Amino acid sequence: MTRIVMKFGGTSVADIDRIRNVAQRVKREVEHGNQVAVVVSAMAGVTNQLVKYCTDLSPLHDAREYDAVVATGEQVTSGLLAIALQDLGIDARSWQGWQIPLRTDRAHSKARIQEIPGAELIRRMETGQVAIVAGFQGLADDNRITTLGRGGSDTSAVALAAALKADRCDIYTDVDGVYTTDPRIVPQARKLAKITYEEMLELASVGAKVLQTRSVELAMNERVRVRVLSSFTDALPGEDTGTLVVDEDEIVEKENVAGIAYSRDDAKFTLRRVPDRPGIAACIFGALADQNVNVDMIVQNISADGTTDMTFTVGKADLPRARQALADVKGQIAYGELQEDPNVAKISVVGVGMRSHAGVANTMFRALADKAINIQVISTSEIKVSVLIAAEYTELAVRALHTAYGLDAN
Amino acid sequence: MTRIVMKFGGTSVADIDRIRNVAQRVKREVEHGNQVAVVVSAMAGVTNQLVKYCTDLSPLHDAREYDAVVATGEQVTSGLLAIALQDLGIDARSWQGWQIPLRTDRAHSKARIQEIPGAELIRRMETGQVAIVAGFQGLADDNRITTLGRGGSDTSAVALAAALKADRCDIYTDVDGVYTTDPRIVPQARKLAKITYEEMLELASVGAKVLQTRSVELAMNERVRVRVLSSFTDALPGEDTGTLVVDEDEIVEKENVAGIAYSRDDAKFTLRRVPDRPGIAACIFGALADQNVNVDMIVQNISADGTTDMTFTVGKADLPRARQALADVKGQIAYGELQEDPNVAKISVVGVGMRSHAGVANTMFRALADKAINIQVISTSEIKVSVLIAAEYTELAVRALHTAYGLDAN
């Protein structure tokens, strides 16, 4: 008996016909003899509409109310899919985050899952009932709804797979796997049969939006085998398709670079003439952390006349909050000027093979220089090199790098 | 210190601008020194769309899943109004049915409220926080979401007013009060300054859709003073406007007939050649009750050859369920034929003065006869006479009766 979690994203449940298709796909797995739990996103477009309502009413809205509003999208889909499955003669019921309850912390709009009691769901799955779980949402200890951040349904699915001790977590999406880069930009991009958790993590964190970053982290920590596959092609249960996200050990031939990713979700701040004294960075980034703003790349220039320039990036969604936080500490820090640039893109090359091969970063810098693309900020990790460039060069840069690393399909 | 419950229907919160207007109106009451709880409906059109999703997937869908789906409309509005109020500097938070918890029975899609613990809400209202309660929804003892039936937010509001011991329950809607009849049909219709619970109840039950029937019953039982007023005119707090629904004692001059109502929400069933023996009616209406189908008018002809004809009406929404239930008992009852007619309208004249004045029914029958309108079924109560006619005569009948009872404004 195989126990699986199937997760369907917004485009897979975009309308009633597609929800019926999803029900058919779930039914096939049930009839194949599997125990099945399903995690669903909101119907495509719904979450954006709900977010827009909140933002239109107030850019700095209460995140608890935002969560109550946006969590409804998944609630609708979970009930509809349960109805569609019942209509096919399959026993099914919907579960909201607060009903399970899927416990999270209180970081509203970007909450982290703390605990999922799986016993009751397992008991019902063993009787043949399909659990349809509303993704993206949970319950904080103050009895209020939380949401996990955009793409959070992936995290719901992986966490549920771990809690249910599932054999596999199948993430159905509108692409048929993980590619060496975005095929809309590079038609020669190739689908990867397997990718390591670490690579997937770096790709996800820099904008290859197949899986949410945290879902991959969680899969890695909990050793959940994740499969990314398309909900629009007709794979049979058990068939080998999509991309499997697994342990490094499972991959025999490792390439230097697995893929090229890009992200236009960040904005760049530069604080000019910051007094160069101990504790300044703590003060700036402490103020941002207090507002729940995640800071990504950080560069500090060498100090001249007792002051320095500090450049960093934050998610565009956090921009008003970050701007406010930085204005609030101006009295304390006495920086000269605050500059803001939303027109930036982060380009990254990723690969576990990088660890044992020198020259990967240099290939990147040379390829970009050849196209006269200016690098604004550089950051590196063990298996990734990222650069910040002007957003208008995004496609050009991705194509040049895909070719430079020999990733183009023949 | 006055404690009030304000309820806003779907058209009052139809878009972001209207939600802002509602927030302004709530703010005025707060600044007037009132403790305020607000009950909101879904944005206009949203519930219909959600119901359609369910019906499209399966006409006989699981009512528990239906409830999970349709309850989201009110959840969205409650969060948005909280954001709008906070943006005006008013402390506010949203409450879902399961958070209060607003306890109901398990009759999904038409649940009845059993208990609302008010202490926590009162405590917060006393600190100045506005409670925004999602209308129409509650929680059954199996921890699943219930809904109260269409228009259920009125019932939520009145029940909440009772639980909070509120001084008044203001129902904001798209009309500015209760009229002698539907002004869209009879332009000479007059607004009533006051109406008794009993009259309001009869009007609501026959389709004057200003208030849901159950909300009026509840108001009568709990002696909640209800005011119906428009959310689109600019009344100031404390101003005397709209229609007050109150005890009969509060109304000095009672008219014979307070109003004329109509409803096209019913469908007529006729069972031909039903064996005329004891227990038959119990069998038929028992089967319908088991399916949660409400039966309204019932007529049984005098028995001829050992069989009789049985005519009754049910809500159009219950039609498939009723048809199924009647087919299921055909073996048991052995009736001859089942006829179904959805093209009927129920026209009612209502007034507490009727009790002490004879001839009210006769005026009705004569007025309809003068227009050559055939009466299919008649039913009466202490303060109401209703007839079932072909739906195409609805407007003609309402106008004729409004004139016949001298209700036309000068």
Interface residues (C-beta under 8 A of the other chain):
Chain A: I16 I19 R20 L50 Y53 C54 D56 L57 S58 H61 D62 R64 E65 Y66 D67 A68 V69 A71 T72 G73 Q75 V76 S78 G79 L80 A82 I83 A84 Q86 D87 R93 S94 Q96 W98 Q99 N143 R144 I145
Chain B: I16 I19 R20 L50 Y53 C54 D56 L57 S58 H61 D62 R64 E65 Y66 D67 A68 V69 A71 T72 G73 Q75 V76 S78 G79 L80 A82 I83 A84 Q86 D87 R93 S94 Q96 W98 Q99 N143 R144 I145
